[in-house]
């Protein structure tokens, strides 16, 4: 690593970045989606498991399939976003470990049951969703992550017949200040940290 990021970069990623509820009409291209994946895929996961599977909702037809599965407060703002990422996790991630973790050819056998895979898939898929948010911000996109939707309904509508389960969704695009709430407080260091 070559050093600390400059303050404007840290602002863009964390300090002044906001969860957006309003979106401009500016589109997000398929190429930008690919650039986003090509960046966030490098975030670390346990045994390089990379269990996240992202379904990018862009077309009007796909948005109409998603709309009834969103909670009332999330529906309008999600429908206005140029892209919505359904962040899922693959319960059969272990099938890819021979490719992803070649230094341990038997790694697949570490996860013999659905129960043994659930924790790794969910935890590391969630990490990858967080990497997606930071990567999107680094590429000049705004995000609106949320969990207000019918997971079982999304799984039935978009992941039926697969080993993928939905985790959360992220609206993506170029945010506006529409319905932008004041920034909520964060815990002080002493409230959330202990150094031993």
MDTraj code that builds the backbone (N, CA, C; nanometers):
import mdtraj as md
import numpy as np

residues = "UNK UNK UNK UNK UNK UNK UNK UNK UNK UNK UNK UNK UNK UNK UNK UNK UNK UNK UNK UNK UNK UNK UNK UNK UNK UNK UNK UNK UNK UNK UNK UNK UNK UNK UNK UNK UNK UNK UNK UNK UNK UNK UNK UNK UNK UNK UNK UNK UNK UNK UNK UNK UNK UNK UNK UNK UNK UNK UNK UNK UNK UNK UNK UNK UNK UNK UNK UNK UNK UNK UNK UNK UNK UNK UNK UNK UNK UNK UNK UNK UNK UNK UNK UNK UNK UNK UNK UNK UNK UNK UNK UNK UNK UNK UNK UNK UNK UNK UNK UNK UNK UNK UNK UNK UNK UNK UNK UNK UNK UNK UNK UNK UNK UNK UNK UNK UNK UNK UNK UNK UNK UNK UNK UNK UNK UNK UNK UNK UNK UNK UNK UNK UNK UNK UNK UNK UNK UNK UNK UNK UNK UNK UNK UNK UNK UNK UNK UNK UNK UNK UNK UNK UNK UNK UNK UNK UNK UNK UNK UNK UNK UNK UNK UNK UNK UNK UNK UNK UNK UNK UNK UNK UNK UNK UNK UNK UNK UNK UNK UNK UNK UNK UNK UNK UNK UNK UNK UNK UNK UNK UNK UNK UNK UNK UNK UNK".split()
xyz = np.array([
    [0.0839, -0.1182, 0.0000],
    [0.0000, 0.0000, 0.0000],
    [0.0880, 0.1240, 0.0000],
    [0.0394, 0.2262, -0.0683],
    [0.1255, 0.3429, -0.0889],
    [0.0958, 0.4592, 0.0040],
    [-0.0020, 0.4484, 0.0911],
    [-0.0235, 0.5580, 0.1843],
    [-0.1703, 0.5859, 0.2087],
    [-0.1949, 0.6889, 0.2880],
    [-0.3297, 0.7270, 0.3279],
    [-0.3972, 0.8036, 0.2148],
    [-0.5244, 0.7741, 0.1913],
    [-0.6008, 0.8499, 0.0923],
    [-0.6140, 0.9949, 0.1368],
    [-0.6207, 1.0828, 0.0403],
    [-0.6401, 1.2246, 0.0709],
    [-0.7811, 1.2467, 0.1255],
    [-0.7982, 1.3557, 0.1977],
    [-0.9243, 1.3848, 0.2646],
    [-1.0452, 1.3873, 0.1697],
    [-1.0351, 1.4448, 0.0483],
    [-1.1522, 1.4425, -0.0400],
    [-1.1983, 1.3004, -0.0754],
    [-1.1042, 1.2082, -0.0901],
    [-1.1419, 1.0700, -0.1188],
    [-1.2123, 1.0072, 0.0005],
    [-1.1627, 1.0340, 0.1202],
    [-1.2269, 0.9816, 0.2403],
    [-1.3659, 1.0403, 0.2587],
    [-1.3811, 1.1688, 0.2232],
    [-1.5146, 1.2299, 0.2279],
    [-1.6090, 1.1587, 0.1325],
    [-1.5640, 1.1357, 0.0095],
    [-1.6479, 1.0725, -0.0923],
    [-1.6902, 0.9313, -0.0527],
    [-1.6004, 0.8606, 0.0124],
    [-1.6302, 0.7231, 0.0515],
    [-1.7106, 0.7141, 0.1805],
    [-1.6851, 0.8051, 0.2770],
    [-1.7436, 0.7885, 0.4094],
    [-1.8029, 0.9156, 0.4697],
    [-1.7228, 1.0191, 0.4867],
    [-1.7634, 1.1292, 0.5737],
    [-1.8791, 1.2124, 0.5200],
    [-1.8819, 1.2387, 0.3906],
    [-1.9924, 1.3180, 0.3364],
    [-2.0849, 1.2357, 0.2468],
    [-2.0505, 1.1103, 0.2221],
    [-2.1380, 1.0229, 0.1432],
    [-2.2679, 1.0008, 0.2201],
    [-2.3775, 0.9919, 0.1473],
    [-2.5084, 0.9775, 0.2107],
    [-2.5880, 0.8665, 0.1445],
    [-2.6760, 0.8058, 0.2204],
    [-2.7737, 0.7137, 0.1632],
    [-2.8783, 0.7970, 0.0913],
    [-2.8964, 0.7691, -0.0368],
    [-2.9857, 0.8519, -0.1192],
    [-3.1257, 0.7924, -0.1287],
    [-3.2234, 0.8827, -0.1330],
    [-3.3631, 0.8459, -0.1521],
    [-3.4192, 0.9007, -0.2820],
    [-3.3476, 0.9954, -0.3443],
    [-3.3900, 1.0552, -0.4703],
    [-3.2822, 1.0371, -0.5749],
    [-3.3259, 1.0278, -0.7010],
    [-3.2334, 0.9948, -0.8094],
    [-3.2548, 1.0840, -0.9299],
    [-3.1462, 1.1237, -0.9943],
    [-3.1556, 1.1971, -1.1202],
    [-3.1884, 1.0977, -1.2320],
    [-3.2181, 1.1523, -1.3497],
    [-3.2502, 1.0679, -1.4653],
    [-3.1253, 1.0143, -1.5346],
    [-3.0078, 1.0547, -1.4888],
    [-2.8846, 1.0112, -1.5529],
    [-2.8697, 0.8600, -1.5423],
    [-2.8522, 0.7905, -1.6557],
    [-2.8465, 0.6446, -1.6516],
    [-2.7126, 0.5922, -1.5990],
    [-2.7161, 0.4671, -1.5612],
    [-2.5960, 0.3910, -1.5263],
    [-2.5824, 0.2839, -1.6338],
    [-2.4698, 0.2823, -1.7022],
    [-2.4520, 0.1919, -1.8157],
    [-2.4131, 0.0514, -1.7699],
    [-2.4315, -0.0437, -1.8598],
    [-2.3853, -0.1801, -1.8317],
    [-2.2345, -0.1818, -1.8102],
    [-2.1642, -0.0966, -1.8831],
    [-2.0192, -0.0894, -1.8655],
    [-1.9832, -0.0426, -1.7244],
    [-2.0578, 0.0532, -1.6705],
    [-2.0329, 0.0974, -1.5337],
    [-2.0596, -0.0153, -1.4340],
    [-2.1641, -0.0936, -1.4582],
    [-2.1933, -0.2071, -1.3715],
    [-2.0755, -0.3050, -1.3736],
    [-2.0210, -0.3303, -1.4923],
    [-1.9059, -0.4197, -1.5036],
    [-1.7835, -0.3621, -1.4319],
    [-1.7608, -0.2313, -1.4467],
    [-1.6494, -0.1669, -1.3770],
    [-1.6666, -0.1799, -1.2255],
    [-1.7886, -0.1651, -1.1806],
    [-1.8178, -0.1758, -1.0390],
    [-1.7840, -0.3162, -0.9881],
    [-1.8292, -0.4179, -1.0606],
    [-1.7971, -0.5550, -1.0194],
    [-1.6470, -0.5792, -1.0229],
    [-1.5817, -0.5305, -1.1286],
    [-1.4378, -0.5538, -1.1421],
    [-1.3568, -0.4859, -1.0327],
    [-1.4191, -0.3948, -0.9593],
    [-1.3526, -0.3322, -0.8456],
    [-1.3866, -0.4051, -0.7156],
    [-1.5151, -0.4225, -0.6879],
    [-1.5502, -0.4762, -0.5561],
    [-1.5205, -0.6251, -0.5422],
    [-1.5003, -0.6964, -0.6524],
    [-1.4708, -0.8397, -0.6431],
    [-1.3395, -0.8688, -0.5713],
    [-1.2542, -0.7674, -0.5571],
    [-1.1252, -0.7878, -0.4924],
    [-1.1304, -0.7748, -0.3403],
    [-1.2456, -0.7390, -0.2838],
    [-1.2573, -0.7337, -0.1383],
    [-1.2388, -0.8719, -0.0780],
    [-1.1733, -0.8818, 0.0374],
    [-1.1444, -1.0132, 0.0958],
    [-1.2676, -1.0828, 0.1505],
    [-1.2687, -1.2156, 0.1339],
    [-1.3696, -1.3027, 0.1941],
    [-1.2993, -1.4272, 0.2463],
    [-1.3640, -1.4962, 0.3393],
    [-1.3060, -1.6175, 0.3978],
    [-1.2815, -1.7211, 0.2893],
    [-1.1663, -1.7813, 0.2893],
    [-1.1186, -1.8782, 0.1903],
    [-1.1503, -1.8330, 0.0475],
    [-1.1496, -1.7016, 0.0263],
    [-1.1809, -1.6433, -0.1042],
    [-1.3139, -1.6976, -0.1587],
    [-1.4073, -1.7187, -0.0681],
    [-1.5335, -1.7843, -0.1030],
    [-1.6210, -1.7033, -0.1975],
    [-1.6118, -1.5726, -0.1903],
    [-1.6886, -1.4812, -0.2764],
    [-1.8289, -1.5325, -0.3077],
    [-1.9130, -1.5515, -0.2047],
    [-2.0451, -1.6094, -0.2268],
    [-2.1501, -1.5124, -0.2792],
    [-2.1204, -1.3825, -0.2855],
    [-2.2223, -1.2878, -0.3319],
    [-2.2568, -1.3142, -0.4782],
    [-2.3851, -1.3058, -0.5062],
    [-2.4355, -1.3121, -0.6428],
    [-2.5280, -1.1926, -0.6577],
    [-2.4984, -1.1084, -0.7544],
    [-2.5707, -0.9828, -0.7696],
    [-2.6621, -0.9900, -0.8913],
    [-2.7868, -0.9549, -0.8696],
    [-2.8817, -0.9422, -0.9790],
    [-2.9065, -0.7935, -0.9979],
    [-2.8699, -0.7426, -1.1150],
    [-2.8791, -0.5996, -1.1443],
    [-3.0132, -0.5722, -1.2124],
    [-3.1001, -0.5012, -1.1464],
    [-3.2332, -0.4710, -1.1982],
    [-3.2265, -0.3361, -1.2698],
    [-3.2394, -0.3399, -1.4035],
    [-3.2310, -0.2165, -1.4829],
    [-3.3545, -0.1933, -1.5694],
    [-3.4057, -0.2981, -1.6289],
    [-3.5157, -0.2818, -1.7252],
    [-3.6462, -0.2504, -1.6525],
    [-3.7383, -0.1852, -1.7239],
    [-3.8697, -0.1568, -1.6664],
    [-3.9419, -0.2862, -1.6295],
    [-3.9271, -0.3887, -1.7133],
    [-3.9944, -0.5160, -1.6859],
    [-3.9431, -0.5771, -1.5560],
    [-3.8122, -0.5744, -1.5340],
    [-3.7554, -0.6294, -1.4107],
    [-3.7969, -0.5461, -1.2899],
    [-3.8012, -0.4141, -1.3066],
    [-3.8434, -0.3272, -1.1963],
    [-3.9878, -0.3568, -1.1563],
    [-4.0730, -0.3846, -1.2542],
    [-4.2131, -0.4155, -1.2241],
    [-4.2260, -0.5477, -1.1488],
    [-4.1367, -0.6399, -1.1749],
    [-4.1357, -0.7662, -1.0987],
    [-4.0921, -0.7425, -0.9543],
    [-4.0002, -0.6481, -0.9342],
    [-3.9491, -0.6199, -0.8005],
    [-4.0444, -0.5329, -0.7191],
    [-4.1129, -0.4414, -0.7841],
    [-4.1931, -0.3399, -0.7147],
    [-4.2866, -0.3951, -0.6078],
    [-4.3688, -0.4961, -0.6364],
    [-4.4621, -0.5417, -0.5329],
    [-4.3955, -0.6099, -0.4135],
    [-4.2667, -0.6374, -0.4243],
    [-4.1948, -0.7057, -0.3170],
    [-4.1249, -0.6081, -0.2224],
    [-4.1340, -0.4781, -0.2532],
    [-4.0704, -0.3749, -0.1725],
    [-4.1697, -0.3174, -0.0729],
    [-4.1221, -0.2796, 0.0455],
    [-4.2103, -0.2150, 0.1419],
    [-4.2513, -0.0791, 0.0873],
    [-4.3634, -0.0291, 0.1356],
    [-4.4205, 0.0948, 0.0823],
    [-4.3239, 0.2110, 0.0732],
    [-4.2463, 0.2333, 0.1792],
    [-4.1542, 0.3464, 0.1804],
    [-4.0386, 0.3291, 0.0826],
    [-4.0061, 0.2070, 0.0501],
    [-3.8923, 0.1820, -0.0381],
    [-3.9299, 0.1713, -0.1857],
    [-4.0565, 0.1503, -0.2142],
    [-4.0985, 0.1215, -0.3512],
    [-4.0688, 0.2373, -0.4476],
    [-4.1179, 0.3550, -0.4164],
    [-4.1036, 0.4670, -0.5108],
    [-3.9577, 0.5021, -0.5360],
    [-3.8812, 0.5128, -0.4294],
    [-3.7424, 0.5544, -0.4481],
    [-3.6616, 0.4485, -0.5220],
    [-3.6932, 0.3220, -0.5013],
    [-3.6209, 0.2162, -0.5711],
    [-3.6582, 0.2132, -0.7187],
    [-3.7843, 0.2364, -0.7480],
    [-3.8279, 0.2358, -0.8874],
    [-3.7656, 0.3502, -0.9672],
    [-3.7318, 0.4596, -0.8996],
    [-3.6723, 0.5756, -0.9676],
    [-3.5218, 0.5610, -0.9888],
    [-3.4588, 0.4702, -0.9165],
    [-3.3139, 0.4512, -0.9305],
    [-3.2833, 0.3868, -1.0655],
    [-3.1762, 0.4289, -1.1317],
    [-3.1409, 0.3692, -1.2610],
    [-3.1124, 0.2195, -1.2518],
    [-3.0542, 0.1763, -1.1396],
    [-3.0191, 0.0356, -1.1199],
    [-3.0464, -0.0001, -0.9742],
    [-3.0953, -0.1201, -0.9540],
    [-3.1057, -0.1736, -0.8186],
    [-3.0349, -0.3078, -0.8167],
    [-2.9421, -0.3215, -0.7250],
    [-2.8693, -0.4479, -0.7094],
    [-2.9361, -0.5307, -0.6007],
    [-2.9798, -0.6497, -0.6364],
    [-3.0226, -0.7454, -0.5347],
    [-2.8977, -0.8230, -0.4956],
    [-2.8543, -0.8019, -0.3732],
    [-2.7342, -0.8691, -0.3237],
    [-2.7776, -1.0018, -0.2630],
    [-2.7412, -1.1096, -0.3288],
    [-2.7723, -1.2423, -0.2798],
    [-2.6451, -1.3149, -0.2401],
    [-2.6630, -1.4329, -0.1848],
    [-2.5482, -1.5175, -0.1505],
    [-2.5793, -1.6597, -0.1929],
    [-2.4766, -1.7245, -0.2458],
    [-2.4917, -1.8576, -0.3030],
    [-2.4603, -1.9637, -0.1980],
    [-2.5611, -2.0431, -0.1643],
    [-2.5408, -2.1506, -0.0666],
    [-2.4508, -2.2618, -0.1215],
    [-2.4298, -2.2628, -0.2511],
    [-2.3393, -2.3607, -0.3122],
    [-2.2059, -2.2965, -0.3526],
    [-2.1663, -2.1916, -0.2804],
    [-2.0397, -2.1238, -0.3096],
    [-1.9228, -2.2212, -0.3094],
    [-1.9321, -2.3248, -0.2272],
    [-1.8207, -2.4194, -0.2117],
    [-1.7874, -2.4917, -0.3414],
    [-1.8825, -2.4969, -0.4348],
    [-1.8584, -2.5617, -0.5642],
    [-1.7549, -2.4863, -0.6472],
    [-1.7294, -2.3605, -0.6139],
    [-1.6326, -2.2783, -0.6878],
    [-1.4959, -2.2711, -0.6192],
    [-1.4818, -2.3375, -0.5057],
    [-1.3580, -2.3214, -0.4290],
    [-1.2352, -2.3808, -0.4972],
    [-1.2529, -2.4818, -0.5798],
    [-1.1365, -2.5357, -0.6507],
    [-1.0741, -2.4278, -0.7391],
    [-1.1588, -2.3443, -0.7989],
    [-1.1098, -2.2320, -0.8803],
    [-1.0616, -2.1173, -0.7906],
    [-1.1391, -2.0840, -0.6875],
    [-1.1145, -1.9638, -0.6093],
    [-1.0097, -1.9808, -0.4997],
    [-0.9896, -2.1035, -0.4534],
    [-0.8947, -2.1287, -0.3451],
    [-0.8091, -2.2500, -0.3804],
    [-0.7322, -2.2407, -0.4906],
    [-0.6607, -2.3575, -0.5430],
    [-0.5486, -2.4079, -0.4527],
    [-0.5025, -2.3251, -0.3596],
    [-0.3956, -2.3690, -0.2704],
    [-0.4439, -2.4722, -0.1687],
    [-0.5762, -2.4953, -0.1613],
    [-0.6317, -2.5998, -0.0735],
    [-0.7331, -2.6802, -0.1551],
    [-0.6870, -2.7778, -0.2323],
    [-0.7762, -2.8515, -0.3223],
    [-0.8953, -2.9182, -0.2532],
    [-0.8862, -2.9451, -0.1246],
    [-0.9968, -3.0081, -0.0534],
    [-1.0901, -2.9107, 0.0164],
    [-1.0778, -2.7819, -0.0110],
    [-1.1562, -2.6806, 0.0613],
    [-1.3063, -2.7013, 0.0474],
    [-1.3503, -2.7512, -0.0661],
    [-1.4930, -2.7767, -0.0852],
    [-1.5479, -2.8660, 0.0256],
    [-1.4673, -2.9617, 0.0700],
    [-1.5120, -3.0577, 0.1705],
    [-1.5238, -2.9967, 0.3102],
    [-1.4769, -2.8750, 0.3281],
    [-1.4912, -2.8078, 0.4562],
    [-1.6356, -2.7668, 0.4825],
    [-1.7189, -2.7706, 0.3779],
    [-1.8566, -2.7212, 0.3870],
    [-1.9537, -2.8290, 0.3365],
    [-1.9660, -2.9411, 0.4085],
    [-2.0412, -3.0554, 0.3565],
    [-2.1931, -3.0425, 0.3650],
    [-2.2446, -2.9529, 0.4517],
    [-2.3887, -2.9442, 0.4718],
    [-2.4374, -2.8011, 0.4521],
    [-2.5670, -2.7833, 0.4260],
    [-2.6209, -2.6472, 0.4165],
    [-2.5940, -2.5651, 0.5427],
    [-2.6016, -2.6297, 0.6577],
    [-2.5763, -2.5585, 0.7836],
    [-2.4326, -2.5099, 0.7915],
    [-2.3397, -2.5893, 0.7400],
    [-2.1985, -2.5502, 0.7442],
    [-2.1680, -2.4399, 0.6434],
    [-2.2537, -2.4239, 0.5447],
    [-2.2319, -2.3202, 0.4431],
    [-2.3038, -2.1888, 0.4741],
    [-2.4144, -2.1950, 0.5484],
    [-2.4989, -2.0775, 0.5709],
    [-2.4217, -1.9603, 0.6304],
    [-2.3500, -1.9842, 0.7380],
    [-2.2806, -1.8747, 0.8063],
    [-2.1754, -1.8103, 0.7172],
    [-2.0963, -1.8919, 0.6492],
    [-1.9923, -1.8382, 0.5600],
    [-2.0549, -1.7644, 0.4423],
    [-2.1585, -1.8213, 0.3838],
    [-2.2226, -1.7582, 0.2683],
    [-2.2844, -1.6245, 0.3062],
    [-2.3593, -1.6230, 0.4171],
    [-2.4267, -1.4999, 0.4578],
    [-2.3275, -1.3926, 0.5002],
    [-2.2326, -1.4294, 0.5856],
    [-2.1368, -1.3302, 0.6358],
    [-2.0541, -1.2697, 0.5226],
    [-1.9989, -1.3539, 0.4386],
    [-1.9094, -1.3044, 0.3344],
    [-1.9844, -1.2402, 0.2187],
    [-2.1068, -1.2859, 0.1922],
    [-2.1900, -1.2174, 0.0938],
    [-2.2275, -1.0777, 0.1401],
    [-2.2505, -1.0634, 0.2718],
    [-2.2791, -0.9318, 0.3289],
    [-2.1579, -0.8408, 0.3163],
    [-2.0395, -0.8953, 0.3458],
    [-1.9171, -0.8176, 0.3268],
    [-1.9066, -0.7676, 0.1833],
    [-1.9341, -0.8560, 0.0882],
    [-1.9231, -0.8159, -0.0517],
    [-2.0238, -0.7068, -0.0881],
    [-2.1420, -0.7121, -0.0267],
    [-2.2380, -0.6047, -0.0489],
    [-2.1856, -0.4716, 0.0019],
    [-2.1167, -0.4730, 0.1165],
    [-2.0557, -0.3505, 0.1685],
    [-1.9444, -0.3021, 0.0764],
    [-1.8648, -0.3967, 0.0235],
    [-1.7618, -0.3566, -0.0723],
    [-1.8253, -0.2929, -0.1952],
    [-1.9400, -0.3449, -0.2368],
    [-2.0088, -0.2886, -0.3523],
    [-2.0444, -0.1421, -0.3268],
    [-2.0938, -0.1123, -0.2076],
    [-2.1307, 0.0254, -0.1740],
    [-2.0087, 0.1170, -0.1818],
    [-1.8980, 0.0760, -0.1209],
    [-1.7772, 0.1592, -0.1211],
    [-1.7221, 0.1726, -0.2637],
    [-1.7254, 0.0639, -0.3402],
    [-1.6781, 0.0705, -0.4794],
    [-1.7648, 0.1647, -0.5614],
    [-1.8962, 0.1587, -0.5417],
    [-1.9859, 0.2486, -0.6156],
    [-1.9534, 0.3937, -0.5831],
    [-1.9351, 0.4241, -0.4565],
    [-1.9002, 0.5612, -0.4180],
    [-1.7669, 0.6025, -0.4786],
    [-1.6725, 0.5109, -0.4846],
    [-1.5411, 0.5444, -0.5394],
    [-1.5486, 0.5732, -0.6892],
    [-1.6496, 0.5187, -0.7566],
    [-1.6679, 0.5421, -0.9004],
    [-1.7644, 0.6569, -0.9289],
    [-1.8021, 0.7308, -0.8244],
    [-1.8866, 0.8487, -0.8438],
    [-2.0354, 0.8212, -0.8414],
    [-2.0745, 0.7018, -0.8011],
    [-2.2166, 0.6679, -0.7906],
    [-2.2640, 0.6838, -0.6469],
    [-2.3920, 0.7088, -0.6321],
    [-2.4541, 0.7127, -0.5007],
    [-2.5270, 0.5813, -0.4774],
    [-2.5522, 0.5518, -0.3504],
    [-2.6191, 0.4265, -0.3164],
    [-2.7311, 0.4503, -0.2168],
    [-2.8249, 0.3580, -0.2182],
    [-2.9338, 0.3569, -0.1214],
    [-2.9597, 0.2152, -0.0773],
    [-2.8774, 0.1619, 0.0142],
    [-2.8985, 0.0240, 0.0604],
    [-3.0209, 0.0148, 0.1495],
    [-3.0888, -0.0999, 0.1442],
    [-3.2076, -0.1177, 0.2275],
    [-3.2394, -0.2650, 0.2457],
    [-3.3147, -0.2904, 0.3500],
    [-3.3593, -0.4264, 0.3759],
    [-3.5114, -0.4357, 0.3824],
    [-3.5812, -0.3301, 0.3486],
    [-3.7268, -0.3287, 0.3543],
    [-3.7903, -0.3917, 0.2319],
    [-3.7865, -0.5249, 0.2255],
    [-3.8492, -0.5969, 0.1150],
    [-3.8792, -0.7391, 0.1591],
    [-3.9548, -0.8081, 0.0792],
    [-3.9968, -0.9447, 0.1076],
    [-3.8896, -1.0402, 0.0544],
    [-3.8009, -1.0856, 0.1442],
    [-3.6922, -1.1744, 0.1013],
    [-3.7448, -1.3019, 0.0360],
    [-3.8419, -1.3647, 0.0993],
    [-3.8950, -1.4899, 0.0438],
    [-3.9573, -1.4649, -0.0928],
    [-4.0257, -1.3523, -0.1075],
    [-4.0854, -1.3182, -0.2365],
    [-3.9810, -1.2927, -0.3435],
    [-3.8742, -1.2223, -0.3078],
    [-3.7649, -1.1975, -0.4025],
    [-3.6989, -1.3286, -0.4416],
    [-3.6780, -1.4165, -0.3448],
    [-3.6170, -1.5456, -0.3760],
    [-3.7042, -1.6249, -0.4722],
    [-3.8347, -1.6226, -0.4500],
    [-3.9259, -1.6961, -0.5378],
    [-3.9325, -1.6338, -0.6769],
    [-3.9300, -1.5007, -0.6825],
    [-3.9443, -1.4314, -0.8107],
    [-3.8173, -1.4332, -0.8936],
    [-3.7019, -1.4185, -0.8280],
    [-3.5774, -1.4003, -0.9025],
    [-3.4777, -1.5164, -0.8898],
    [-3.4868, -1.5949, -0.7834],
    [-3.3864, -1.6985, -0.7605],
    [-3.4449, -1.8394, -0.7522],
    [-3.5686, -1.8569, -0.7964],
    [-3.6319, -1.9889, -0.7895],
    [-3.5484, -2.0914, -0.8659],
    [-3.5346, -2.2092, -0.8063],
    [-3.4594, -2.3158, -0.8707],
    [-3.3097, -2.3002, -0.8645],
    [-3.2610, -2.2035, -0.7847],
    [-3.1170, -2.1831, -0.7694],
    [-3.0784, -2.2031, -0.6232],
    [-2.9511, -2.1953, -0.5958],
    [-2.9013, -2.2048, -0.4581],
    [-2.8744, -2.0668, -0.3993],
    [-2.9315, -1.9626, -0.4601],
    [-2.9072, -1.8243, -0.4177],
    [-3.0222, -1.7753, -0.3311],
    [-2.9866, -1.7043, -0.2235],
    [-3.0842, -1.6394, -0.1358],
    [-3.0559, -1.4899, -0.1330],
    [-3.1608, -1.4099, -0.1268],
    [-3.1429, -1.2644, -0.1202],
    [-3.1007, -1.2229, 0.0200],
    [-3.0218, -1.1160, 0.0258],
    [-2.9744, -1.0614, 0.1524],
    [-3.0297, -0.9206, 0.1705],
    [-2.9866, -0.8257, 0.0868],
    [-3.0386, -0.6897, 0.0899],
    [-3.0309, -0.6312, -0.0495],
    [-3.0850, -0.5119, -0.0666],
    [-3.0838, -0.4479, -0.1979],
    [-3.0154, -0.3120, -0.1880],
    [-2.9628, -0.2689, -0.3011],
    [-2.8933, -0.1400, -0.3074],
    [-2.9405, -0.0671, -0.4329],
    [-3.0075, 0.0452, -0.4146],
    [-3.0394, 0.1316, -0.5279],
    [-2.9123, 0.2083, -0.5635],
    [-2.8871, 0.2234, -0.6940],
    [-2.7639, 0.2869, -0.7419],
    [-2.7945, 0.3883, -0.8501],
    [-2.7178, 0.4949, -0.8505],
    [-2.7309, 0.5959, -0.9547],
    [-2.6649, 0.7245, -0.9118],
    [-2.7204, 0.8335, -0.9608],
    [-2.6706, 0.9672, -0.9269],
    [-2.7775, 1.0327, -0.8401],
    [-2.7476, 1.0419, -0.7119],
    [-2.8462, 1.0866, -0.6157],
    [-2.8755, 1.2347, -0.6226],
    [-2.9967, 1.2676, -0.5780],
    [-3.0379, 1.4057, -0.5590],
    [-3.0606, 1.4263, -0.4100],
    [-3.0944, 1.5498, -0.3739],
    [-3.1224, 1.5785, -0.2330],
    [-3.2691, 1.5567, -0.1976],
    [-3.3472, 1.5025, -0.2907],
    [-3.4876, 1.4747, -0.2642],
    [-3.5007, 1.3782, -0.1468],
    [-3.5809, 1.4179, -0.0475],
    [-3.6046, 1.3349, 0.0713],
    [-3.4754, 1.2929, 0.1411],
    [-3.3754, 1.3785, 0.1336],
    [-3.2494, 1.3496, 0.2025],
    [-3.2629, 1.3933, 0.3477],
    [-3.2518, 1.3000, 0.4376],
    [-3.2663, 1.3301, 0.5789],
    [-3.1362, 1.3894, 0.6334],
    [-3.1452, 1.4683, 0.7400],
    [-3.0216, 1.5124, 0.8047],
    [-2.9418, 1.3903, 0.8487],
    [-2.8101, 1.4029, 0.8461],
    [-2.7269, 1.2896, 0.8886],
    [-2.7549, 1.2573, 1.0350],
    [-2.7784, 1.1310, 1.0602],
    [-2.8009, 1.0861, 1.1974],
    [-2.6679, 1.0749, 1.2707],
    [-2.6732, 1.0832, 1.4032],
    [-2.5493, 1.0732, 1.4813],
    [-2.4865, 0.9347, 1.4715],
    [-2.3613, 0.9271, 1.5064],
    [-2.2898, 0.8014, 1.5186],
    [-2.2392, 0.7895, 1.6617],
    [-2.2095, 0.6686, 1.7029],
    [-2.1562, 0.6478, 1.8371],
    [-2.0156, 0.7058, 1.8478],
    [-1.9838, 0.7581, 1.9655],
    [-1.8474, 0.8020, 1.9923],
    [-1.7577, 0.6796, 2.0049],
    [-1.6288, 0.7018, 1.9893],
    [-1.5330, 0.5916, 1.9965],
    [-1.5525, 0.5087, 2.1233],
    [-1.5655, 0.5786, 2.2368],
    [-1.5741, 0.5087, 2.3645],
    [-1.7009, 0.4238, 2.3768],
    [-1.8036, 0.4594, 2.3036],
    [-1.9293, 0.3831, 2.3093],
    [-1.9253, 0.2550, 2.2281],
    [-1.8355, 0.2470, 2.1322],
    [-1.8367, 0.1347, 2.0391],
    [-1.7054, 0.0576, 2.0333],
    [-1.6058, 0.0998, 2.1080],
    [-1.4734, 0.0406, 2.0940],
    [-1.4099, 0.0158, 2.2297],
    [-1.3303, -0.0862, 2.2337],
    [-1.2474, -0.1171, 2.3498],
    [-1.1109, -0.1590, 2.2982],
    [-1.0060, -0.0979, 2.3492],
    [-0.8706, -0.1371, 2.3156],
    [-0.8136, -0.2113, 2.4356],
    [-0.7737, -0.3350, 2.4144],
    [-0.7179, -0.4140, 2.5252],
    [-0.5660, -0.4180, 2.5162],
])
top = md.Topology()
chain = top.add_chain()
for i, resn in enumerate(residues, 1):
    res = top.add_residue(resn, chain, resSeq=i)
    for name in ("N", "CA", "C"):
        top.add_atom(name, md.element.get_by_symbol(name[0]), res)
traj = md.Trajectory(xyz[None], top)
